[in-house]
Amino acid sequence: MIPTSITFFEYLTPLVASGAKTITIRDASENHYVPGTQVEVFTLETHQKVCDITILSVEPLAFDDINEFHAEQESLPLDELKQIIQQVYPNQQSLFMISFELV
């Protein structure tokens, strides 16, 4: 089934809604997004709708390969990005980069 929504931590949603954040890094449980589809963005904590995005691509990404390019796309400092990912997906080396654009 093709997903029609995605959630982000509430503190990250302004970055998504402004177009500053153009990728999200997720684990294999969320690698089923389909390029070309439009999905609704909600806050994880309160399930408030924020905006709509179009999925551009879903690509495998190893944790050790996360670099400044990804940090820029996430609109976060690299060390903070890696720290968040380690907290959300502890001990996960195989991740996925979901690229998107604001609708």
Beta strands, then each sheet from edge to edge (+ up, - down):
strand 1: 5-8
strand 2: 23-26
strand 3: 38-43
strand 4: 49-62
strand 5: 94-102
sheet 1: 1+ 3+ 4- 5+ 2-
end
